[in-house]
Amino acid sequence: MSSSATRSRRDGASSSEPTLHAPPPELLRLLARPARLVLTSHSNPDGDAVGSQIAMYRLLVAAGHRVTVWNLDPVPRHFRDFLADTPWHHGTEPPEELGGLEAVDLVVYMECPSRSRSGLAALERLPAVNIDHHLGNQLYGVVDWVVPASASVSQMALELARALSWPIDAVTAEALLLGLVTDTGSFRYSNSDPAAFRHAAELVALGASPERVAHHVYERRSIASVRLQQAMFSTLRLAAGGRVAVAWLTDEMFDSTAATGDDTEGFVESLRVLDGVEATALLRQIGDGEFKASLRSRGGVDVERVASRHGGGGHRNAAGCRLEGDAEDLAARLASELADAVDAASPGVS
């Protein structure tokens, strides 16, 4: 089957009523027939990766498919209550329930711009469907449905369910709302367009609880998280006249506060909301001399370009990459690159 990529356009659409492309016919034909499927996403799954997979698992199983959710990493602690009865397998080894990869008909990648981002090399030789909204998607599937204008992949899963007339229960709707809320920053980011609000209203009408989503995502911080954030702010560096903020987290900080990776949720946002800041970077140590950089920005400041220079990617206002070196040196380098990005977005402003 030839690859079919669906890219977002707004030709003929009112600016007040942005639309998403309908799922490509090839995708509808593939999913209309029961098959043995694996669902996966990028490593270190965020709310959209988790929510869209939970929803797709429930929808696909109800439609008669045999589905295994397999990711490199576990579900972050604050998202686990949304799993309901969804079995979430993680690790590099294939789950026993698969009975061998030769039994798999298709891998469905959700919000994963490249196969390598899943961290599951064993899946890379299998036929794939690619459902994503990242600008830098590598179009690696037998069917590629890529809509950069979509605020979240969870919205795309909702449109897929509509197109196939799949019923959506309250648990599924809430998983989709989780993805939409987290990828729009609770409707604070520039991707919070009219379609995002319409889809949110539809999901609430289907039984999703905004209160429950907000509580689990934003209101369950541990004391370790508070202590770790205090340590992070001790590293804060400002650049470009206060328009750029960078900070870092080291293994020593995690050890001294007894915090885990789950405790860093929202940290990069706490830098972005500082008055006058237009671009931020948070470096988190993930190995000996290795750091994961999370980049955020406002308006026209393009952090995706910064991330792509280092082999990463994402969206204009939210991106990430991996870097090697000393934390303070890397922070200085990113501060300089982000300052250039800020200047490029606001020529003549200093």
Order of alpha helices (4+ residues) and beta strands (2+ residues): beta-alpha-beta-alpha-beta-beta-beta-beta-beta-alpha-alpha-alpha-alpha-alpha-beta-beta-alpha-alpha-beta-beta-alpha-beta-beta-alpha
